[in-house]
Amino acid sequence: MSSLAILKKYWKHDAFRDPQEEIINSVLSGKDTFALMPTGGGKSICFQIPAMLNDGICLVISPLVALMKDQVANLQKKDIKAIALTGGIATDDMIDLLDNCQFGNYKFLYLSPERLQSDWILDRIKSLPINLIAIDEAHCVSQWGHDFRPAYLKIAKLKAHFPKVPFMALTASATPRVEQDIILQLGLEQPAIFRKSFVRENIAYMVFEAEDKLRRVEQILQKNPEPSIIYVRTRKSCLDLSTQLQALGFTATYYHGGLSSKEKEKNMQLWMTQNVQVIVATNAFGMGIDKANVKTVMHLQLPENLENYYQEAGRAGRNGEKAFAVLLHSESDLFQAENQFLYQLPDRKFLNELYVKLCNYFQIAYGEGINESFAFSLNAFCVKYGFPTLKAFNAMQFLDRQGIVSLSQEFSEKITLQFIIESKEVIRYTSLNPHDEEMMLAILRTYPGIYELPTAFNVSLIAKKSNHTEAQIQQLLLKLREKGIVTYDVKNNDATLIFNEIREDEKTINRVAKYLENQNQLKIAQLRSVLHYADDKKTCKSRLILSYFGETDSKDCGICSYCLSKKKKPADTESLAKKITALLKIQDLDSREIEKLSQSDSEAVIFVLQNLMENETILLKPNNQYTLKK
């Protein structure tokens, strides 16, 4: 069967996108391959199709649990056998899964790079008939990448065990320096290199200064009523902005890492099926989301780096039609961003203090703690020890990326269940309620000790074993509790925390401190690139992004906010300045009121207001009203 036949049979596409077919042919010829394909370029097909054409199993290394689960689920829907070894799987279950890979004719094994640090897992992988090793998010191997994980450095060791197996490195965002580092660190041998340009000709990159961001969002959504994503920084902002948009008459929902998986799925489906126009989200939203007709992606705060911004903005216009990537900022955002951001970067001293307190919080003794797992609320932890939440989160994320701990940010429900009546009464209930029989038998067979003590209960497992939905299992549990047959307790966790190493305090932190210092320097440089992108008024926005990713021979795009400003007739700023000062002589006003009373568009008003402030004619008060300088 040919590559194209596989594409048609399983993916229902009639042709490859450039340069997918060339990449697939490179892998099929046995060459190590490096592929830089920006968001939405169809990276996964580039390793999935050659793996399908060869005997054996493809090993896929990825740091993104949500993406692994999503890809495995999509492959399984196509009747392609795939498994993911994600966090939280018990050792016995892991052995069973690896047995399945060895003897069950599986085609894909997904795992995180941290799994390769377990010698026994590595030994089991060495015995598998591997036909391709695909390293997704390959920029994580580089200290100069925006998401460095030292565990990726161990991947190169697989070269010694699989010298004839092609390695494939894939990333959606890498500067030229990072690209060279990926090839070096992974030990790719004379790789075929494929770079798809970062140009998105149909996306208009717009940067607007807006003191009243909600007003500008309202104008943009009215002008473009198609599906939109609005990215914000915090979970609270998600809910608040979604509510404000609904009050303005828009259909909107929201998505963040603190929602339960059911709420995430429900809200996402509302947006995917176009029952709502807008989804307001943190950057937890987006991985594996492929909605072709997104018209507008807006960011209401400055992103931390241009890599993330390009990926998030790139979710617009995947159908090839004109789309907009809008960054709204105010003058105060630019002034505050650097100071606020620098304050949130943890240094070695803070990291050490947090790690010690974290171990104390869970009563882990020195030299112990490996593989111990706990329900974890970051907010409760920060309140107890007086840590600033964002700085603590950044430190926790760093510890996670170093493999010292694993922090699952997936919201989960922890259920414990115990039967409190005799077993013969349970059997009597089952015989009198034949509709519940399959579910009851699945529970009793899976949890034989459920009469003796409260038992951790997995709803999705019982649903699968009994051929019922999770909702039906939940209904049964509630019914059993109402009838006094079981005690049923549900606790919500923000996250699950797993300690991957024994506690060694300063010894642990000293080992990774150099990476922290490098990372902090890199993050400062990345933020300055963002500030330059937002503040530069003399360069095409598309060219600024392309130049950041090493494409220096680009032309002006003609459709971004800078290019459009060149085409516009200059407003009569002098008469508008007189009009504004006359209005402010009567009373203090905010920008929206000035816009309305002067009957001028917002860009012209903001331009003139800035000039008046620079000339110290007016001042901006803390309540966002402008006043004449006395």
Steps between C-alpha positions, in 0.01 A plus 500: 500500500630848415523807726214662311281189532555500879415873510176439310400188693556623856507882480251547211722759324567484127839675500790590729581854608844632414752366620332195666567252217871592474540454878325160489722385211811609694395287798408204279849514346642449852645851543502700823265791438447846650165669426418857598128539427308789652171443682231343285749353252400137568814374678352179644418351157872528414590225749167314517488407131857359467442305823186347346692397186775313687486191722542567871409781737568875496629651826367855542661717770294803604479717814131587452267256676186656350644478148610138550153401621339688213718335235456152649120549513500617134708200390277259692192650328666403170550142634875557526647344816671765717593534868619792716705451818389816681555594866306334780502149346588232757810286431294181453278675243812634329640146469170385345502790252859427396410129461221612267753701298729198471244233420183684395592638157488862616616773259563796736641538850484855639698593810651801673882544499499458880391135452835429333669574833357175640754228417243221491279692254807570285589128505146407393509755216832355377324165448218651289502485117544879462474625140521877562577731794308828473590783738216753515552850645871444426591857607472366859847342453664841460596730786428783254148373432203655678409178685828325590469161674825322598325160468512556123879479515466126585328429166834499317591181695240313295728547198740237636219243538330575168782597261302408186169656607435849359456782750254777418503835684190719467435850628262783418728779623878518494743781432809408289708468818247257652482296177877440503489410869218245444704321230808497726328393825293221341804369310323512163735366232509708179129568532273604216380846604156633412394850592155623420493880491339680792314723253122490548390712206133499601556618860496875565711565812340797673645685801278766655548724799175499696437642846144361483567145381144374547370772268756403233415129539132587455576692177713218356244227579218705349702553184602131482214281628677172413663263759756675723749415774595759764810416707531642852749436782290378791213261569303781662536717187357210294177495695478879541553582131267220387228642728563858377475390136173317570365820660594686178292251298773266372487122539810404700646225715837448671778242546783469753706235678287511816184365336404134531552293187122491449472880520796541264343261250155661529630857456735404218221318313271805533766697314610226258137444388447878470233525766712784638711753308774558756708283730699696762800292606832482677788340310379162634273508192620411155709183493348263247217746421453522125207726406548624147270806497633703795482861378659684791749416773543780755751539782401746772833480682855492369616140441820377670673418171447516124518120468180458704340804337565367149351158590191648664446765230547226239175335605329763286431452131591136452243484218718739300252788520602842634522502880623729776753460782442797729718611792342768720722688742498824688796723571494386862531134384835574339630686805380237748578182306875493549491581873212262573651225289847529653347486848327170415822322392618269783871514583708220658426614858122512441503163320690336786264645763191391305634145447582453869157635604332276243668192649408615852140566389463131406717379795768347279817414692849566362603213269140385445195588287575343161181412304272631776183665369282769662193711428632856478343844521752769404288773658478321837877436493577867421265627773664273760856619424434853371635435149387726212281269290637576152862485611428169677325367188803589285726321749272193503496498120880512497521205745253313277704563185818386673323173586542556877122495543209435262216748531182393326285810461201301386211562734387167646230360722625257763220258590505254789229234532410236760208257523348527849250212481576126495601335173183286487291823514705644213432184294128528587499864380672392175243227429212745562657767272607319181573832320781562751639145495788548253620813682469337846691188390775714343540688832509183714745319270734801473499592870476180713595693818222756462304355798789544744611862451445813287657420161635737232256467213561556127173596325637478143647151564166362627317669212731328253479159669119506520438655156323800653562875495671684787175690558314168555764389754469836683118461511534149642738619775260779601209252508698251714592779742137617529392141579767469773690227313831688463693792640614712209745788543621739228795737542614744234873543442668788319786270403689180573862531610746211464853511647733339244816509716600457862516818705852646509423872555791723383671210322191461278470874428875557444493236226242696296584859604711570188197414284289741704749784447517430123122478481454832681741678264323348200155600632616861550630511139175345375287755686707785350421356153128510590529862621681590177225332295228690686676837506666516155306743279741499204499134386248257349373273780527188286864586419579545871374146572676346199826672586481361857484148353794564268316591178672828413412536131125557540290780351236721662178300529269787399222399745638545856428803720829668396445445127142627522611808696731593209208484256267710715462869447643674807227631726487873561672460833534871567126572491427178695749608770317836530165320517625266779653782709173696465304195626740450792459865604135415575561167684738206536422219252617148415604399145162349412318820602749713302453273196121541520495878566766581239342261247844363411632145461685343793843477332507873420380586854766280665774644276404859590459417872853355508642809330319725750641295790853507355471878470372505861178673395284230663538230765345153538340453844493162684129459404601508126356850450702770327532846656668827396827565676459789740 
